[in-house]
């Protein structure tokens, strides 16, 4: 898990990195379809270090492998400080 700075994602929505709890799913799971992707707008639960928060799928992560995700800074900061960088051991599932 790591963070990204938002902007207009593959779901066609402007993601506000400091104001919205959103994730970018791995491209291997999300596939090539963008704006009309059925995962866009879905709610997911993200758990790390005993904390769980709900986020919305707003983008796809081209560099994510397996079940890795990118998340907005708003969500990332609920789990860790940005100085920690890429974090392993995150769990996530659809709400």
N, C-alpha and C positions, 0 to 999 in steps of 0.2 A: 504494500500500500504506500502510496505517495500522494502528493498534492499537485494540482495544476491551477493555472490562473484564469480559467473560464474563458468567456467570450462566446461567440456563436458556435455551438457544438454541432455534432452530426445530427442531432435531433431537430435542428433549426431554431433552437431557443437560445437567447442570450443568457448565459450562465454568469451570475454575479458571485465571484469567488469568495468575497468576504461576507455576503449576506444570505447565501442559499446553501443548504445542505444537499449537495448533489454528487453523483458519481459518474465516472466514465467506465463502462464495462469493457472487459477485454474483447478485442475484435474477433478473437477465436470463438467466442460465445455469441457475440452480437451479429457477426456476419457483415456482409458488404452493404446491406440495405441501410439507408440513412433516415431521412425525414419521416418516412412511413414505417419505420421499424417498430414492430409490436412491443419491444422492450422500452421504447421511449415513453417517459411519463410513469413507468411502473415504480412502485415503492419497494425499497429494499431495507432490510435491517442490517446494520453493520456493527460487529462486536469486536472489541479489542481491549485487552487489559481489564476485563470485567465490566466494561461500559458498553452499552448498546444504544444506538441512535438510529432513527429512520431517515432515509435520504431518497431522492428521486433520481432515476436514470435520465441523464441529459446529454450524454455524449458516449463515444467509444474511444477506447485507449488502444492506439496502434501498437505501442511498445509493451503492453501488458501481456504476460504469459500466463497460461493456465487460468487460475481464478483470481489473479492479481487485479486490483482496481486502482484507479486514480480518483481523488476526491477534491472537492473545493477546499480552500483554506479554512472556511467556516467550520466544516466538518472535521478536517484534520486536526485543528487546534483543540477540539473537544477530547481528542485522544492523546496528543503529543505536541511538543514544540517543533517548529519547522527545522531546527538544527539537527533533529534526529534523522531527517532525510527519509530514505526508504525503510519501511518497517515490515517485518515478517510476522506471520501468525494471525492476521486478520481473518475473521469469519464473516460471511455475508450470505443472506438468503432473501428470497422474495417474500414480501409481506402478505 
